[in-house]
Amino acid sequence: MNIFNLISILGGLSMFLFGMRMMGDGLKESSSGTLKKAMEKLTSTPAKAFLTGLVMTAVIQSSTATIVITSGLVGAGIISISQSLGIIIGANVGTTVTGQIIRLLDLDSSGTSFLQFLKPSTLAPLAMIIGIVLIMGKKFRGSEKAGRIIIGFGILFSGLLNMTDGVSSLTENGIIEQLFSRLGENPLIGYLIGAGVAFVLQSSSATIGILQAFSTSGQLTFASIYAVLVGIYLGDCVTTAIVCNIGAKPDAKRVGVVNILFNLSKSAVVLAAVTIIHRMGLLDGMWNSTIHSGGIANTNTIFNLLCAILLFPALKLYERLSLRIVKDEPAAAGRYDELLDALNPVFFSTPALAFARCYDVLMVMYGMARTNIDRAFKMLVKYDEHTAAEISEDENYIDMMADRVSNYLTQISAHITSREHVEIMNHYYSAITEFERLGDHAMNIKEIAQSLNENHIAFSATAQSELKVLHELIDTILDYTHDAFEKRDLPAARHIEPLEEVVDDMVDVLNNNHLERLREGVCGVYAGTEFLNLLSEIERISDSCSNVGVATVARVQPELRHQVHEYVSMLHSGHDEAFNREYQEAHDKYFGLLRE
């Protein structure tokens, strides 16, 4: 062996790990929304939760990702710690699928051309050709994402081939034979090596893939690898537990603890069972027989599947132990602590889940701002100190939520690559700004009501009648704004702009009407000034709603995202018949109410 052989092995390992990461990240991006829905809905029984964990891990190629996401969902209160138990065991079984894919190394393609296509030496370049065609060829929705997944698959197998080529030189020097014969003599060393490598690589699938690459030397036996496999389970779950503990609530930390307890139990069961069965002489035929890639994959799958079946009845025991190991924190005093705690870093690896948590907070922000606007309008008619205090308290929460979501989105930005996620981020940044502004306008209206009350001044009956019509119009716009953001409802978003234009017209008319009343002495100067300030706040509310509506249109129709100003100008210039018709209908309706 020389330095060039070592470079070949390490280069192959690097390609293998990068390919696995690239493929896994692409799969997680494309399936994270499905994963979230599945975990929320398919965990009503332990059996369903087990199947959910198994299938989802097989899809995204990472038990760590599945368990970390589960930890985040538990911390967010979406699923309970009890519901997560089956997912954890299912994820441990699902991760064996990667080994079954890598076993294609064992294929003998000498007999048929079809099998030749399944050999890694053919699959690797074929996958990269298909992947680059998808990325650089004719675009369609999801083509780049699919291309990255397929190229990752090709790089994975290319790295695997490089490793096996490098391993062949070690075989000639007898190094592998000496190494693995010693592992067979001392299972404890094999156990520690497996745990250490899995901990460093942060992936049981990658570690087992490396073991499968070494199997091409023909020097590995069942005796030399079974303890390594068991060690891998522990090393991987320790990494997962560490990630689950980052900024997590107690229940989320317990998910990582349960995973460790299960894997420790699995290690004990496998080691004890293999030792007993071997001493009974039942493993003599395979103990020192050569084991190849397929045999390692099968052994890994059998170990995990049998342990899942044997240890499944102990789920409640694991839960009780985790409750003793991780103590509850003192009860949170904050009104929205649970909602904000769901903005958890564990979701960064699956941005769709992270954005879902932001969406939840943004909907609460909008609801509070909308409620404060309604409260503030009512206080113009009848001032109430308790309502004023509620508006101020909720405004503080709105500001806090805006800061938390904004900071969380900034952190997410380092983890996103897809254009779709960039569009979601831009939409949410816009929503944060506009929802916070709606809260600010509600506060300003409250202060106008407070000022009128302190000075014992009221608007004239005519002014109150006009404000009632304007409030009704703003209320309709706010309804459409809610539907536009909540459901990405394109018709609702398009309804906002013509109504906003009617608000501008009505504010101009009411402004002139009020100036006329001032000249006639019907209204006092102080009340007149506050009325004009109020009209300005109402106009700004409709402007914020308009911005939300336009941002929603741009997200649903990405071709408009760089032409937003041109789109709005086109509407206001009278070149859109639907806009013109709706504007005229709304104008006639609300100005008709104004004349009654």
N, C-alpha and C positions, 0 to 999 in steps of 0.2 A: 504493500500500500504506500502511496506517496501523496504529496500535498494536493495534486490534481484530482485524485480520487476523492479526497475529503471535500474539496471544493464542489465536486459533482454532487456528492451526497447532500451537503448543506444547501447548495443551490436548488436541488430537487425538493428538499424539505421546505425551503422558502416559497417556491412556486406552489407546492401542495397546500401550505397554510394560507397563502394569499388567495389561491383559487377557491378554497373552502370558505374563506371570509367573504370573498366577492359573491359567490353563489348564495351563501347564507343571507348576506345583507339584501341581495336582490329579492330573494324569496320572502324575507321578512317584510320588506317594503310592499311587495305585491299582495301579501296575505294578511297583513296586520289588522286590517279592518275586519276581515272574516274571523281572524283569531279572537278579537275582542268580543264579537257577537257570539261566537261559539262558547267562549268561556263564561259569558254572562248567562246564556240560555241552557247550555248542556251540562250543567253541574248539579242538577237537582238530586241525583243519586250518586253514590260512590262509583258505581259501574259506568255511568255516563261520563263522569268526570275522568275516569281512567281512560276511556276511549278517546275523549277530547284531548287529553294530554298526549296520548300515543300518536294520534293522527296529526295533530298540530306540530309536534316535534319532528315527525317524519317529513312534514312539508317544509318547515323552515330550517331543518338540519341542525338544530341546536337545542339540547335539553336545557342548557344554561339560559338561553333566551326565553324559553317557555316558562321556566320556573321563576325567573326574574320578573317577567311580565305578570305572572300569577301573583307574585309578592306585591307588585304595584297595585293590582286590582283588589287584593285583600286590604291593602293600606287605604285605598280609596273608598272602601266600603261597598264595592260592587259585588264581590263574592265574599263569603265568610271563610274563616280558617278551615272549618269542616269541609266546605266545598272544594278547597284547594288540595286536600289530601290525595284524592284519587288522581288529580292532574299530575301531582308530583311523581307518583308511581308510574303512571302512563308515560310521562316524559322520559323516565329512565329506560323504559322498554323501547320507546320510539326512536331513541338515539342510536339503536343498533342497526337501523336501516342504512346508515352511511356505510357501515362495514359490509353489508350485503351488496351494495353498489360496487364497492372497491374489489369485491371478490371476482369481478370480471377478469382480473389478472389471471385467474386459473383457467380461463376458457381455452380449450384446444380447438383451434379454427382450421386444422388441417383437412377436415372432412367436408366442409361446406363453406361457400362464399358468404352465406348469411351470417355465420358466426364470426367471420373475419371482420364484419362491420361492428360487432360488439366488443372486439378486442380494444384495450386502451390505446394501442398504437394507431388504430384507425379512428376511434372515437374522439381522441384529443384534437387532432387537426380538423376533423369534420365539425366538431362542436365550435371551434374557433372560427371556422369559415362561416357557418350559419350565424353565429353571434355577430360577427362584423358586418355581414350583409344586413341584418336587422337594424344595427345601429346606424350604418352609413347609407343604406338603401332607402327605398320609398318608406316614408314615415306613416305610421298608423298608431292609434292610441296604445300605449304600453310597449311599443316596439323596442325602445331603448332599454327599458327595464328587462324585457325578455332577453334581449341581446346580451346584457351584462350577466344575467344568470347563466346563459349557455356558455359564454366565454369563460366564466368562472369554473364551470364544469370541465371545460377543455384544459384550462391551466392546471386544475387539480390533477387530472390524469397525466399531463405532461410532467408535472413535478414528481408524480408517482413513478413514472418511467425513468426519470433521471436518478431517483433514489435507488431503484432496483439495479440500474446499470452500475452505480457506485458500489452497491452492496456486493456485486459479483466479484469485485477486486478483493474485498475483505474475505470472501469465501475461499479464494485461492490461497490466502495466507493463513487460513485456519483460525483467524481471530474470532469470527462469529461462533465457530464450534466451541472454542474455549469459553467465550462469554456466556453462552446460553447453557452449556453443560454445568457451569457453576451455579446458574440460576436454578436449574433443576435440583441440584444438591441442597440449595439453601433457599426455600420459598420466601423467607422473610426479606432477603435482599431483593428478590423479584418484586415483592409487594411494595417495598419502599421506593424502588426505581419507578414502578408504574405510577405510584402516587405523586412522586416528585415531578416526573415529566408532564403528567396531566395538569398538575398545579401550575407549572411554568407556562405551558402552552394554552391553558385555560380552555381545554377542549378534550373530552374523552374520545370523541370521534376522530380527531386528528391524531391522538396518541395511538389509538388502535390501528389507524391507517398506516402509521409508521411501522408498527409491529407487522402488519400485513406485507409491507414492502420488504422487510427483512426476511419474511418467510420464503421469498423467492430463492434465497440461498440454499434452501433444502436442509438447513441445519437446526431448525426449530422443532421442538417436540411439545406434546401436551404438558409434560412434566415441567418444561422450562417456561411456559407462558401462562399457565392458569393463575399463578399467584400475581403475575404482572397485571393481568386483566382485572383482578379483584382490587389491586392497588390503584388502578386507574379510576375506579368508581369513587374512591375516597378523595383522591386529588382533585377531581373535577367538582365534586360537591362542596369542597371547602371554598374554592373560588366563587362558586355560586352563592354560598352563604355570605361571603364578604360583600359581594355586590348587593345582595338583598338588605344588608345592614346600613347601607349608605343613606343617611337622612331619612330613615324609615320609621314608621310607627311600630309599636310592639307586635301587632298581628302580622305585619309584613315581615318582621325579623323572624317570627316563628316559622314562616314558610321555609326559610333557609335552614333553620334548626331541624325541622322535620325531615328535610332532604338529607341532612347529615346523619340523623338517627336511622333513617331507612337504609342508607348506604353502609353504615357501620353494621347494621343487622345483616344486610346482604353479604357483606364481607365475611362475617362470622359464619353464616349459614353455608356459603360456598366452601370456605376453607375447611370447616368441620366435615361437611358432606364428602368432599373430595378425599380428605384424609381417611375417613371411615371406609368409604367404598374401595379406595386403593388397597387398604389393609385387608379387606375381604377378598382381594384378588380379582375384583370385577373390572378393573381398569388395566390389567396387565397387557391386554392386546393393543392398547393405544398409548400407554404411558410413555414409552420411548420411541413411538412411531413418529415419522416426520409429519408435521402439520403445515398445511399451506394456507393461503389467504382465505379460501372458502371455509376451511376448518376453524380458523380463528373467528370468522364472522358467525358461524353456526354456534360455536362455543359461547361467544359473547351473548348471542340472542337467547340461547337456552338458559344460561345463568340468570339473565335478567327476567325472562318470562317465568321461570319456575320460582324465583324469589318473589316476584310480584304476586303470584298465586298463593305461595306459602305465607307471606307477610301481610297480605291484604286484610285479614281479620284483625291485625294489630293497629289499624289506623287510629282508632280512638285512644289507644295507649300512647301513640306518638303525639297526638294532640295534647293529652294530659301532661306528658313530659315537657312539651314545648311551653305550656302555660307555667310550669314550675321553673323552667330555665330562664325564660324571658318574662320579667315582671311587668305588670301594667303600669303605665304612667298615671300621675294624678289627672283627674278629669279636667279637660280643657274648658277654659272659661269663655273663650271667644265664640261668637254666634256662628261664624262661618269657618271655624278651624278645620273641620273635616273636609269641607269643600276645597280649601286652600292647601291642605296637606296632600291632596290628590295630585298637586303639581309636583310630582316626584321624579327625581333624576333617573329612576330605574326604567322609565318609559322612553328615554332618549334613543335607545337602540331600535325602537319601533315608533317612529315619529307619528304615525296615524293615531296611536293610543295617546301620545303626549298632546296632540292637537285636540283630541276628544276631551281631555281634561280641561284644556283652555276654553273650549267651546262651552262646557258646563258653567265655568266661572263667568264667561261673557254673557250668557243668557241670564244669569242671576243679576249681573250688573245692569243689563238693559231693563229687567223687570223692576229693579229698585229705582232706576232713573225715571222710568215711566210712572211708577206709583208716586214718586216725589212731585212730578209735574202735575198730576191730578190733585194731590194734596195742596200744592201751592195755588192752583187756580181756585180751589174751594175757599182758601184762606182770604182771597180777595173779596169774597162775599161775607164770610164770617171768620174772623181771626181767632186762632186757638193756640195757646202756648204749648200744650202737649203735642199737637201736630207739628208745630215749628221745631220742637226738640227732636221729634222722630225724623223730620227731614234732615236736620243737621247730623244726626247719628248715622243715618243711611248714607249721607254724602261722604262721611269719613270712611265708611266701608267701601263705597264705590272707588274712592281715591286709592285706598289700600289695595283693592283687587286689581286696579289698573296697573299699579306698580309691580305687583307680584306676577301678573300674566305677562307684562312687558319684559320683565327680567327673565322669566321662564322661556319666552319665545327667543330671546337673545341667546340663551344657552342651547336651545334646540337647533339654532341655525348652524352650529358646528357639526351637526349630525345628519343634515339633510343633503340630498344630491338631486332628487327628482324635481322636475319643473312643476309637477302637480303640488308638491309640498311647499315649494317656493310661493306658488299662487295662494295657497291656504294661509301661509304666514303673512303675506302682504294684506290679504283680506282681514285677518285678525288684528294686525297692527292698526289698520284703518278703523275697525270696529272699536278698539280700545279708545282711540282718540275721540270718536264721535259719541260713544256712550258716556265717557267722562264729561264731555261737553254738555250733554243732555242733563246730567246731574248738576253741573254748574249753573245752567240756565234755570233749573228748578229752584236752586238756592237763591238766585238773584230775584226770582219772582216772589219767593218767600220774604226776602228782605224788603221788597216793595210793599207787600202786604203788611209787614211789621212796621214800616215807616208810616204808612197810612193810619194804622191803628194807634201808634204812639202820638200822632198829631191830631187824632180824632177827626180824620178826613175820610170821606167816602166818594167814590165815583158817582156821577149822576146816573139816573135810571136809564137814560139813553146810552151812555157809555157802557153800563153793565149789560144792556141788551146786545150791543155790538160785540162785546167780549164773549158773550155766550155763544154766538154764531161762530166766532173765530176759534173758540175752544173746541166746538164740535168738529170743525174742519181739521184742527190739529190732532184731535183724537183719532180721526179716520186715517190721517197720515201715519200716526204712531202705530195703528193696527197693521197697516201695510208694511211698515218697517219691521215690525216683529216677525211677520210671516216671511218677509224677504230674507232676513238673516237666519231665522230658525230653520227653514226648510229649503233655503236657496231657491225660493219661489220666484221665478222670472216674471210671471204676470203681476204679482204683488209688487215687485221691485219697479216695474214699469208704470204702475199706477201712481207712484209717489211724485214723479217729476211734474206732471200736469197739475196736480193738487198744490205742489209747492209754488208753482207759478200763480195759482189763484190766491194763495196766501200773500204773495208779494203785492198783487193787485189790491187785495182787501186791506192790507196794512197801509198802502198809500191812500186809499179812500178814507179809512178811519182816522188816519193822521190829519187829513184835510178837514174832516168833520169835526175833529176835536179842536183844531185851531180856530174853526168858525165858532164853536161854542165858547172858546176863550175870548174871542173878540166881542161876542154878545154878552159875556159875563155870566153865562150859565154855569161854567165851571171855574174854580179858582186856579190861580197860577201854580200852586204847589201840586194840586191834584193833576193839573194838566201836564206838568213835567213828568210826574210818575207814570201817567198814562202813556206818554210817548216812550218812556224807558221800557214800559211793559210791552208795547208793540215791537220794539227792537228785539227784546228777548224772544218773543214768539216767532218773529221772522227767523232768528238764528236757530231756533228749534227745528223749523221746517228745513233750513239749510243743512243741518246735521243729518236729518232723515234722508234728504236728497243724496248726500254723500254716501250714506249706507246703501241706498238703493242703487246708485251708479256703481259702487264697488261690487255689489252682488251681481249686477248685469255683466261686469267685466270678468268676474270669476266664472260665471256660467258660460260666457262667450269670450274665451281667452283672446280671440282675434281683436277685441276692442281694448285690451289692457293698455296699449300704447297710444290709443286714440280716444281717450275718455273725454278730453275737452272738446274735440271735434264732434263727438257723439252728442254731447249736451248742447253744443252750439247748433247742431243740425236740428235737434228737437225744438229749440226755442226760436229758430228762424222760420218755422212753419213748414218744413219739408217732410214732416211725418204725419200722415193722415190720421192714424190712430191717436197720436198725441193731440192733434188739433181737435179731434172729435171729443176726446175725454176732457180736455181742458175746457171746451165750450160748455159741455154738459155740467161740469162741476161749477163753472163760473155762474151759469144760469141758476143752478140750485142754491148756492150759498149766498149769492147777491140777492136772490129772491127772498131768502129767509131774512136778510138784512133789511129789506124794505117792508117786511110785515109789521 
